[in-house]
Each structure stands twice: as C-alpha cells, then as structure tokens.
Amino acid sequence: MIAAAIDIGTNSVLLTVAERAGDGSVRVLADRAEITRLGEGVDHQRRLQPAAMQRTAAAVAAFAASARELGASRLRAVGTSALRDACNTPEFADLLRRQTGLLLEVLSGEAEALLSYRAVRDDTSLGLPPNDLIVVDIGGGSAEFIHGDAAGIRFRTSLDCGAVRTTERFFHADPPTPAEIAATAQWLDAQLATLPDFPAGAPAVGIGGTFVNLAAVESSAAQEGVASLHGTVLDQTAVARQIARFAAMPTAQRRQIPGLEPKRADVILAGALLVQRILERFALPAIRVSVRGLRYGVLWEILATPGP
C-alpha cells in the first residue's frame, strides 16, 4: 500500500509519501515541504487571510497531485494550530475540498501531541531506548510536549507558543531590541512553568522546522540535505551561539545564512529562544533532532491500518 500524509501547519505544509511492503517494511517515496505561512496574523485577528488560504491550498493541491502520481491510494490532510484558532477554518476546508478533493482534519492539541510522539517513538532509525522519552514539537502556532515510557504516554499537552505566534506577539523591531528579546524569554518561561517536571536523564527529541533549521545552520552536513540531519544533536552552547547571531542581524541578513530556509528567517530567533528555554527548564544538556515530524505519525497510523 502507498499512502500520503499532508501536514498543514501554521508556517509550512509538509508531505510524506510512503509504501508499505508485504513484509511490513516501509519505504519513503517522497518528502517535501513548502512554507506558506497560513497562520499569518491569526494570533491577533483569529482569522485566516485570503492570500494565505490561497497559497496554502495551492501547495496542498500540488502535493496531493504528486502523491497520487506516485500511486498513493490513501491521503490524509491534517491541520494544526492556526486552523484550531481561526474562526473561518470552515472556509479554508471548503476551499481545500474543492481544489484537492481532500477532507481537512483539524487536530486537537492533544491529538497533535500524540501523533508527534508516535512519529518519534515508531522511528526505529533513532535507536531510542524503550523506556522514558520526551518529545518536543515546535510549530508555527504551538509547541507540543509529550512524555512517554514503555507502558505508553504519561503526559501530553500543547502550548500556544510557536515560532510564528511568538514573533508576531513580541518582535516589532528588526532586529528585535534587547528589551523585546528579554520580554519574550520571560513569557516563554511562564508558559513552560505550567509543565510538570520530566524524569531526569530521559532522552529528548525535537521535531519541527525550528529544530531542523537550527541543526542545518550548526552542522556542516547541512550541505548534504535535510535527511543527513536526522539524529543530530543540538546542545545549549550551540543554541546560545545561534541566538546571539540571529539577534545581531536583521531578517534580510539572516536570509543569507547557510542552512537556514530564507522564508524562516523572520521567525527563527523566536524558535531558537524557545529551544533555549526548554533546555533550561528541563535541565537538558542537549536535544536530538528528528527531521520526521507530525506527518510521520499520521503516516504510521495510516500504514498500520489494514487495507489496499
């Protein structure tokens, strides 16, 4: 069976197409991403903007067509933070249905967290131990935090402190002023203070564009493609160094940084600050990076269901 998962996020749209062989093994046929900024302005206005809906629907339509050309018989499109928040999400869902034939599934924060965890836990390539595991998924609108062990998930939640939302809420100067950065860090600390303490020493894995881009900027392996970043590690020193670098230059200059997606240049500082505060909050010396995010959790779920 060939299946496709499309993750329609606040900042980007991601596609993964994979085939399940008769022996149960899975082969990835396509893995693509496009930044469309669907959630632009949603934090303030609680509405999806017409231009953002059109460019996102166009990206989804192109991805769906590619998946079908590859032979995908099952396609699932899921939406996250911006689509949870916006009052006109039904309008976007109708646009998507008309342009792609897909039914939009808007995930709750807890459902998103569950699928993010599954994307990591079911990924044997990471070589994770079967017991305690912490997964952090930083998106554009929200961030998910999940703790699980051999018996299953122990805690999961979603906080509205994603990279796009935080940028729009706090950063008005370009580059942000020291006062804006300090206020952002203080606010992020307050959000993270609502989380319970996780087991000391448990391995932590980060997924989402913020982690992947920080790893790409840090690692010389970025020149070999995103897949080469899978399983790499970000430590506190590397994150602090990148924060200082991003904070010292305007968005236009950040776009020239090797490894950083140019369309992510305006929100990467907020994302990096969140990573730093997470490492501090849970006393983590480092966090491992997975390039296989939420869409892989969706995909594993599709492929686990019997059918053609």
C-alpha positions in Angstrom: 0.0 0.0 0.0 1.1 3.5 -0.8 -0.1 6.3 1.5 0.4 10.0 1.9 0.3 12.4 4.9 0.0 16.1 4.4 0.6 18.3 7.5 -0.9 21.8 7.1 0.8 23.8 9.7 0.8 27.5 10.8 4.1 28.1 8.9 4.5 25.3 6.4 2.9 22.5 4.5 4.7 19.1 4.5 4.1 16.0 2.5 5.4 12.4 3.0 4.5 9.6 0.7 5.5 6.0 1.7 4.9 2.4 0.7 4.3 -0.5 3.0 5.7 -3.7 1.6 4.3 -7.2 2.2 6.9 -7.9 4.9 5.8 -4.8 6.8 8.8 -2.6 5.9 8.2 1.0 4.9 9.9 2.8 2.1 9.6 6.6 1.8 8.9 7.7 -1.8 8.7 11.5 -1.3 9.3 14.0 1.4 8.6 17.7 0.6 7.9 21.0 2.4 6.8 24.4 1.4 6.5 27.5 3.7 3.1 29.2 3.0 2.5 31.0 6.4 -1.1 30.0 6.6 -1.2 31.4 10.2 -0.1 34.9 9.2 -1.9 37.3 11.6 -4.1 34.6 13.2 -2.8 35.3 16.7 -4.1 38.9 16.5 -7.1 38.6 14.2 -8.3 35.0 14.7 -8.9 34.8 11.0 -7.1 33.2 8.1 -6.2 35.7 5.5 -7.5 35.1 1.9 -4.0 35.2 0.3 -2.7 32.8 2.9 -5.5 30.4 2.3 -5.0 30.5 -1.5 -1.2 29.9 -1.4 -1.7 27.1 1.2 -4.4 25.4 -0.8 -2.3 25.7 -3.9 0.6 24.0 -2.1 -1.6 21.2 -0.8 -3.1 20.7 -4.3 0.4 20.3 -5.8 1.4 17.9 -3.0 -1.8 15.8 -3.4 -1.3 15.6 -7.2 2.3 14.4 -6.6 1.1 11.8 -4.1 -1.5 10.4 -6.5 1.0 10.3 -9.3 3.2 8.1 -7.1 0.3 5.8 -6.6 -1.0 6.8 -3.1 -4.4 5.2 -2.5 -4.8 6.8 0.9 -4.3 10.5 1.5 -4.8 12.2 4.8 -4.6 16.0 5.3 -4.3 17.3 8.9 -4.3 20.9 10.2 -2.8 22.2 13.4 -2.6 25.4 15.5 -3.7 28.1 13.0 -6.7 26.0 11.9 -7.7 25.4 15.5 -7.6 29.1 16.3 -9.2 30.7 13.2 -12.9 31.5 13.1 -13.1 30.9 9.4 -11.4 27.5 9.2 -14.6 26.0 7.5 -14.0 28.4 4.6 -10.5 27.1 4.2 -11.7 23.5 4.5 -14.2 24.1 1.7 -11.5 25.7 -0.5 -9.3 22.7 0.1 -12.1 20.2 -0.7 -12.9 22.0 -4.0 -9.2 22.2 -5.1 -7.9 18.9 -3.9 -10.8 16.6 -3.1 -9.4 16.2 0.4 -11.3 16.4 3.7 -9.4 18.6 6.2 -8.9 17.0 9.6 -8.2 19.7 12.3 -6.3 18.0 15.1 -6.8 19.0 18.7 -3.7 20.0 20.6 -3.7 16.6 22.4 -4.2 14.7 19.2 -1.3 16.6 17.6 0.9 15.8 20.6 0.0 12.1 20.3 0.9 11.9 16.6 4.1 13.8 17.2 5.1 11.3 19.8 4.3 8.4 17.6 6.4 10.0 14.8 9.4 9.6 17.1 8.6 6.5 19.1 7.9 4.4 16.0 11.1 5.6 14.2 13.5 2.7 14.7 16.3 4.7 12.9 16.8 6.8 16.0 17.8 3.8 18.1 15.9 5.1 21.2 15.6 3.1 24.4 12.1 1.6 25.0 11.6 3.4 28.3 11.3 7.1 29.1 11.2 9.5 26.2 10.5 13.3 25.9 9.3 14.6 22.5 9.0 18.3 21.8 7.4 19.5 18.6 7.8 23.3 17.8 5.5 24.5 15.1 4.5 28.0 14.0 1.5 28.4 16.3 2.0 25.9 19.1 4.5 23.6 20.7 3.7 20.1 21.9 5.3 18.4 24.8 5.0 14.6 25.4 6.5 12.2 27.9 6.1 8.5 27.4 7.7 5.3 28.6 7.5 1.6 27.9 3.9 1.5 29.2 2.7 4.3 27.0 2.2 8.1 27.1 2.3 9.6 30.6 1.8 13.2 29.7 1.0 15.3 26.7 -0.1 18.9 26.1 0.0 21.7 23.6 1.1 25.3 24.4 0.4 28.3 22.2 4.0 29.5 22.0 5.1 28.5 18.4 7.7 30.5 16.5 5.3 32.5 14.3 2.9 33.3 17.1 5.8 34.4 19.4 7.4 36.5 16.7 4.1 38.3 15.9 3.4 38.9 19.5 6.8 40.3 20.7 9.1 41.3 17.9 8.3 44.6 16.3 11.8 46.0 15.6 14.1 44.3 13.0 16.3 43.1 14.6 14.4 42.8 17.8 15.6 45.0 20.7 17.2 43.6 23.8 14.0 44.5 25.7 11.8 42.6 23.2 14.1 39.6 23.5 14.0 39.7 27.3 10.2 40.0 27.4 10.0 37.1 25.0 12.2 34.9 27.2 10.2 35.8 30.3 6.9 35.0 28.6 8.2 31.7 27.3 9.5 30.8 30.8 6.0 31.5 32.1 4.4 29.1 29.6 6.9 26.4 30.3 6.4 26.7 34.0 3.0 25.2 33.6 4.6 21.9 32.5 5.4 19.1 35.0 9.0 18.0 35.6 10.0 15.1 33.4 12.3 12.3 34.5 15.9 13.3 34.9 18.1 11.9 32.3 15.3 10.9 29.9 16.4 11.3 26.2 14.7 14.2 24.4 13.9 14.5 20.7 12.9 17.7 18.9 10.8 17.8 15.7 9.6 20.6 13.5 11.2 23.3 11.3 12.8 25.2 14.1 14.9 22.2 15.2 15.8 21.2 11.7 16.9 24.7 10.7 19.0 25.1 13.8 20.7 21.8 13.1 21.2 22.8 9.5 22.9 26.1 10.4 25.0 24.3 13.0 26.1 21.3 11.0 28.3 21.2 8.0 26.3 18.2 7.0 23.5 20.5 6.0 25.1 20.7 2.6 24.2 17.0 2.1 20.5 17.7 2.5 17.9 17.6 5.3 17.9 13.8 5.6 21.6 14.0 6.8 20.5 16.0 9.9 18.3 13.2 11.2 19.5 12.2 14.7 22.0 15.1 15.1 22.3 16.8 18.4 21.8 20.4 19.5 23.4 21.4 22.8 22.9 24.5 24.9 26.1 26.2 23.7 25.1 25.8 20.0 21.7 27.2 20.6 23.0 30.2 22.6 25.5 30.9 19.8 22.8 30.9 17.2 20.5 33.2 19.3 23.3 35.7 19.6 23.9 35.5 15.8 20.3 35.9 14.8 19.7 38.7 17.3 22.6 40.8 15.9 21.2 41.0 12.3 18.0 42.0 10.5 15.8 39.5 8.7 17.3 40.3 5.3 20.8 39.4 6.5 19.6 36.2 8.2 18.2 35.0 4.9 21.8 34.7 3.7 22.8 32.3 6.5 23.8 28.9 5.0 21.4 26.2 6.1 18.6 28.5 7.1 15.4 28.5 5.0 15.1 32.1 3.8 11.4 32.1 4.5 12.0 31.1 8.1 14.5 33.9 8.7 11.9 36.2 10.4 10.8 33.6 12.9 13.9 31.6 13.7 15.0 33.8 16.6 11.8 33.2 18.4 12.1 29.4 17.7 15.7 29.4 19.0 14.7 31.2 22.1 12.0 28.6 22.8 14.5 25.8 22.4 16.9 27.5 24.8 14.2 28.0 27.4 13.1 24.3 27.0 16.7 23.1 27.6 16.9 25.3 30.7 13.5 24.4 32.0 14.2 20.6 31.9 17.9 20.8 32.6 18.7 19.2 29.3 22.3 19.5 28.1 21.2 18.7 24.6 18.3 17.5 22.4 18.4 15.2 19.5 16.8 16.4 16.2 14.4 14.3 14.1 13.5 15.5 10.6 10.5 13.2 10.7 7.7 15.2 12.3 4.0 15.0 12.8 3.3 13.8 9.3 5.2 10.6 10.0 3.0 9.9 13.0 0.0 10.3 10.6 1.7 8.1 8.1 2.5 5.3 10.6 -1.2 5.4 11.7 -2.4 5.1 8.1 0.0 2.2 7.3 -0.9 0.4 10.4 -4.5 0.1 9.2 -5.2 -2.9 7.0 -6.3 -2.1 3.5 -5.2 -1.8 -0.1 
